[in-house]
């Protein structure tokens, strides 16, 4: 069975095809990073317009020599995300459904991240924990089974990826902030600045990154002069504090639940320091940790196509709109 996946939740126009027997057989992505970089963040109207301009081209790229008639079903991101961009993907999916006479599967973008590491063939037996960290989300999820999720912890303010972006902007670095801070941190000393690790010792699994971001702001304001070395030290120290909170919180959840596996997913899952700390946890606790390939950490259609292949029983020919900017994992 071949599932076409469509992803337009934010600023990536992505199409992929997943074959239940052969795996991923086609994929194309266009990132709008350059379009939004000058604004330091995603402008919804610009994102929607660019999806309109690029989606047919990206569809043809992903399809390659694959026949349209070989597509069995169409999965698309229905939420969460920017409503305008979600509607672009949904309308394209529904148009294909009508013309090809293929059923639709609206899926949750966050749920796609939960299964993204399975694209490479590696698997974890249910139940397991997921640390889902991106520009919009910081979640610890107890994944009991497909369609059975419980949010154990989440950020009470900024998502960790958002904190990376804001600190990068404060330091005059590029957008998105995560890769820029990581690049600068290689030249810095993570012990040069002692930044707080908010909620580290709380009795829950929640996060807070607003105070950490503010501490960086105060540190910058106290400087007489900013140099490249100081900037690198701030990046390294900030990155250390943020990743310490993430790893210690997921470690606590692991200990309390007795789960034996973790999936690290989302855009921040590409961070090498975070992966290193998770790998160390894997060795010390004798658990299994899976990561998506770097290309599938950020928003992508491969995970949407794969998730759609798992939800074939939910395929429908109805053209009702399912697009919604907010779609908690625990709700259908």
C-alpha positions as CSV (number, residue, x, y, z in Angstrom):
1,X,0.0,0.0,0.0
2,X,1.3,3.4,-1.0
3,X,0.4,6.4,1.2
4,X,0.9,10.0,0.0
5,X,1.8,12.3,2.9
6,X,1.3,16.1,2.9
7,X,2.7,18.5,5.5
8,X,2.0,22.3,5.6
9,X,1.6,23.0,9.3
10,X,4.0,25.9,9.4
11,X,6.9,26.9,7.0
12,X,7.9,23.7,5.3
13,X,6.0,22.5,2.2
14,X,6.6,18.8,2.2
15,X,5.3,15.8,0.2
16,X,6.3,12.2,0.7
17,X,5.3,8.7,-0.4
18,X,5.5,5.7,1.9
19,X,5.2,2.1,0.6
20,X,4.2,-0.4,3.3
21,X,6.5,-3.0,1.8
22,X,9.5,-0.8,0.5
23,X,9.4,2.1,3.0
24,X,9.9,5.7,1.9
25,X,10.0,5.8,-1.9
26,X,9.6,9.5,-2.6
27,X,10.1,12.8,-0.7
28,X,10.5,16.5,-1.4
29,X,10.7,19.5,1.0
30,X,10.9,23.2,0.5
31,X,11.9,25.2,3.6
32,X,10.8,28.8,3.9
33,X,13.6,29.7,6.3
34,X,15.1,32.3,4.0
35,X,11.7,34.0,3.6
36,X,11.1,34.4,7.3
37,X,14.7,34.9,8.5
38,X,14.6,38.7,8.1
39,X,11.6,38.8,10.5
40,X,13.2,36.5,13.1
41,X,10.1,34.2,13.0
42,X,7.4,32.8,10.8
43,X,4.9,35.3,9.3
44,X,1.7,33.3,8.8
45,X,0.4,35.2,5.7
46,X,3.7,34.8,3.9
47,X,3.9,31.1,4.8
48,X,0.4,30.5,3.4
49,X,1.2,32.3,0.1
50,X,4.4,30.4,-0.4
51,X,2.7,27.0,0.3
52,X,0.3,27.9,-2.5
53,X,3.1,28.7,-4.9
54,X,5.3,25.7,-4.1
55,X,3.0,22.8,-3.3
56,X,2.4,21.5,-6.9
57,X,6.1,21.8,-7.7
58,X,7.0,19.9,-4.5
59,X,4.3,17.3,-5.3
60,X,5.8,16.6,-8.7
61,X,9.3,16.4,-7.2
62,X,8.3,13.8,-4.6
63,X,6.3,11.8,-7.2
64,X,9.2,11.5,-9.6
65,X,8.5,8.5,-11.8
66,X,5.8,7.0,-9.5
67,X,2.5,6.7,-11.2
68,X,-0.4,8.7,-9.7
69,X,-2.6,5.6,-10.0
70,X,-0.3,3.7,-7.6
71,X,-1.3,5.9,-4.7
72,X,-3.8,4.1,-2.4
73,X,-4.5,6.8,0.1
74,X,-3.7,10.4,1.1
75,X,-2.7,11.4,4.6
76,X,-2.3,15.1,5.5
77,X,-1.5,17.2,8.5
78,X,-4.8,18.6,9.8
79,X,-3.3,20.2,13.0
80,X,-1.9,21.6,15.1
81,X,-0.3,24.5,13.2
82,X,-1.1,27.8,11.5
83,X,-4.7,27.6,10.3
84,X,-4.0,29.3,6.9
85,X,-1.1,26.9,6.1
86,X,-3.1,23.9,7.3
87,X,-5.9,24.8,4.9
88,X,-3.5,24.9,1.9
89,X,-2.5,21.3,2.6
90,X,-6.0,20.1,3.3
91,X,-7.4,21.7,0.1
92,X,-4.7,20.1,-1.9
93,X,-5.3,16.7,-0.3
94,X,-9.0,17.0,-0.9
95,X,-8.5,18.0,-4.6
96,X,-6.3,15.0,-5.1
97,X,-8.8,12.8,-3.3
98,X,-11.6,13.9,-5.7
99,X,-9.5,13.6,-8.9
100,X,-7.8,10.3,-8.0
101,X,-10.8,8.8,-6.2
102,X,-8.5,8.0,-3.2
103,X,-9.5,8.2,0.5
104,X,-8.2,10.7,3.0
105,X,-6.6,10.4,6.4
106,X,-6.3,13.7,8.4
107,X,-3.6,13.2,11.0
108,X,-2.1,15.0,14.0
109,X,1.2,16.5,13.2
110,X,2.5,15.8,16.8
111,X,1.6,12.2,16.4
112,X,3.7,12.1,13.3
113,X,6.7,13.2,15.3
114,X,6.1,10.3,17.8
115,X,6.6,7.7,15.0
116,X,9.2,9.5,12.9
117,X,12.1,7.4,14.2
118,X,10.4,4.2,12.9
119,X,10.9,5.4,9.4
120,X,14.3,3.9,9.3
121,X,13.1,0.5,10.4
122,X,14.0,0.7,14.1
123,X,11.2,0.1,16.5
124,X,10.3,0.4,20.1
125,X,7.7,-1.8,21.8
126,X,4.7,0.0,23.4
127,X,4.6,1.6,25.9
128,X,7.5,4.1,25.8
129,X,8.2,7.8,26.5
130,X,8.7,10.5,24.0
131,X,10.5,13.8,24.6
132,X,9.0,16.0,21.9
133,X,10.9,19.3,21.6
134,X,10.5,21.9,18.9
135,X,9.8,25.6,18.4
136,X,6.2,25.2,19.3
137,X,6.2,22.3,21.8
138,X,8.1,20.9,24.8
139,X,6.3,17.7,25.8
140,X,6.9,14.5,27.7
141,X,4.4,12.0,26.4
142,X,3.6,8.5,27.7
143,X,3.0,6.6,24.5
144,X,0.9,3.6,25.6
145,X,-0.1,2.6,22.1
146,X,-1.0,4.1,18.7
147,X,-3.8,6.6,19.5
148,X,-3.3,6.2,23.2
149,X,-1.2,9.0,24.6
150,X,-0.9,10.8,28.0
151,X,0.9,14.1,28.4
152,X,3.0,13.8,31.5
153,X,4.8,17.2,31.3
154,X,4.9,20.3,29.1
155,X,6.3,23.8,29.1
156,X,4.4,26.4,31.2
157,X,5.6,29.2,29.0
158,X,8.1,29.2,26.1
159,X,8.8,26.0,24.2
160,X,12.5,25.1,24.3
161,X,12.9,25.7,20.5
162,X,11.3,29.1,21.0
163,X,13.7,29.9,23.8
164,X,16.6,29.0,21.4
165,X,15.2,31.3,18.8
166,X,14.7,34.3,21.2
167,X,18.2,33.9,22.7
168,X,19.7,33.8,19.2
169,X,17.8,36.9,18.2
170,X,19.0,38.6,21.4
171,X,22.6,37.8,20.5
172,X,22.2,38.9,16.9
173,X,22.4,35.4,15.4
174,X,20.4,34.1,12.5
175,X,17.1,32.3,12.3
176,X,16.2,29.6,13.2
177,X,18.1,30.0,16.4
178,X,18.8,26.4,17.4
179,X,21.4,25.6,14.7
180,X,23.0,29.0,15.1
181,X,23.4,28.6,18.9
182,X,24.7,25.1,18.5
183,X,27.3,26.3,16.0
184,X,28.5,29.1,18.2
185,X,28.6,26.9,21.3
186,X,31.4,24.7,19.9
187,X,33.7,27.7,20.5
188,X,32.4,28.5,23.9
189,X,32.7,27.4,27.5
190,X,29.5,26.0,29.0
191,X,30.7,26.8,32.5
192,X,31.5,30.5,31.8
193,X,28.0,31.6,32.7
194,X,25.8,30.0,35.4
195,X,22.3,30.1,34.0
196,X,19.3,28.8,35.9
197,X,17.7,25.4,35.2
198,X,14.1,26.3,35.9
199,X,11.8,23.7,37.6
200,X,14.6,21.2,37.7
201,X,13.7,20.0,41.2
202,X,9.9,20.3,41.0
203,X,7.9,17.2,41.7
204,X,6.3,17.1,38.2
205,X,7.6,16.8,34.6
206,X,6.8,20.3,33.5
207,X,9.2,22.8,32.0
208,X,9.8,26.5,32.1
209,X,12.2,28.3,29.8
210,X,11.1,31.9,30.1
211,X,13.3,32.5,33.2
212,X,16.3,31.0,31.5
213,X,15.8,33.3,28.5
214,X,15.5,36.3,30.8
215,X,18.7,35.3,32.7
216,X,20.5,35.5,29.3
217,X,19.0,38.9,28.7
218,X,20.3,40.2,32.1
219,X,23.7,38.7,31.4
220,X,23.9,40.5,28.1
221,X,22.8,43.8,29.7
222,X,25.5,43.5,32.4
223,X,28.3,43.3,29.8
224,X,30.5,46.2,29.1
225,X,31.4,44.8,25.8
226,X,30.2,41.9,23.6
227,X,32.8,39.9,21.8
228,X,32.5,36.8,19.7
229,X,34.1,34.7,22.4
230,X,31.6,36.0,25.0
231,X,28.8,35.3,22.6
232,X,30.1,31.8,22.2
233,X,30.3,31.3,25.9
234,X,26.7,32.5,26.4
235,X,25.5,30.1,23.7
236,X,27.4,27.2,25.3
237,X,26.1,28.0,28.8
238,X,22.5,28.5,27.6
239,X,22.5,25.3,25.6
240,X,24.0,23.4,28.6
241,X,21.3,24.7,30.9
242,X,18.4,24.0,28.5
243,X,19.5,20.4,27.7
244,X,20.2,19.6,31.3
245,X,16.6,20.4,32.2
246,X,15.3,18.3,29.3
247,X,17.4,15.2,30.1
248,X,16.8,15.3,33.9
249,X,13.0,15.7,33.4
250,X,12.8,12.8,31.0
251,X,15.0,10.8,33.3
252,X,12.6,11.4,36.2
253,X,9.6,10.4,34.1
254,X,11.5,7.3,33.0
255,X,12.2,6.3,36.6
256,X,8.7,7.0,37.8
257,X,6.9,5.2,35.0
258,X,9.2,2.3,34.6
259,X,9.3,2.6,30.8
260,X,12.2,1.1,29.1
261,X,12.5,3.2,25.9
262,X,12.5,6.8,24.9
263,X,12.0,8.6,21.5
264,X,13.5,12.0,21.1
265,X,11.6,13.9,18.4
266,X,11.0,17.4,17.0
267,X,13.3,20.0,15.6
268,X,15.4,20.4,18.8
269,X,16.1,16.6,18.6
270,X,18.7,17.5,16.0
271,X,20.8,19.2,18.7
272,X,24.0,17.2,19.1
273,X,24.5,18.0,22.8
274,X,21.0,16.8,23.6
275,X,21.6,13.6,21.6
276,X,24.8,13.0,23.4
277,X,23.2,13.4,26.8
278,X,20.4,11.1,25.8
279,X,22.9,8.5,24.6
280,X,24.7,8.7,27.9
281,X,21.4,8.1,29.6
282,X,20.8,5.1,27.4
283,X,24.1,3.6,28.5
284,X,23.8,4.4,32.2
285,X,20.1,3.3,32.6
286,X,20.3,0.4,30.1
287,X,17.3,1.6,28.1
288,X,16.7,2.1,24.3
289,X,16.7,5.6,22.8
290,X,15.6,6.3,19.3
291,X,16.0,9.5,17.2
292,X,14.7,10.4,13.8
293,X,17.2,11.0,11.0
294,X,18.3,14.7,11.2
295,X,16.2,15.4,8.1
296,X,13.1,14.1,9.8
297,X,13.5,15.9,13.1
298,X,11.9,19.1,11.7
299,X,8.5,19.2,10.0
300,X,8.3,16.7,7.2
301,X,5.8,14.7,5.2
302,X,7.6,11.3,5.5
303,X,6.4,10.9,9.1
304,X,2.9,12.0,7.9
305,X,2.8,9.4,5.2
306,X,4.1,6.7,7.6
307,X,1.5,7.6,10.2
308,X,-1.1,7.5,7.5
309,X,0.0,4.0,6.6
310,X,-0.7,2.9,10.2
311,X,-4.1,4.5,10.2
312,X,-5.5,3.0,6.9
313,X,-8.7,1.9,8.7
314,X,-9.5,5.6,9.3
315,X,-9.4,6.5,5.6
316,X,-12.5,8.3,4.4
317,X,-13.9,9.8,1.2
318,X,-15.7,12.5,3.1
319,X,-14.4,16.0,2.4
320,X,-15.2,17.6,5.8
321,X,-12.6,20.1,7.0
322,X,-10.5,18.8,9.9
323,X,-8.0,21.7,10.0
324,X,-7.4,23.0,13.5
325,X,-4.7,25.2,14.9
326,X,-4.9,23.5,18.3
327,X,-5.1,19.7,18.5
328,X,-3.9,18.2,21.8
329,X,-2.4,14.7,21.5
330,X,-4.8,13.3,24.0
331,X,-7.9,14.2,21.9
332,X,-9.2,12.6,18.7
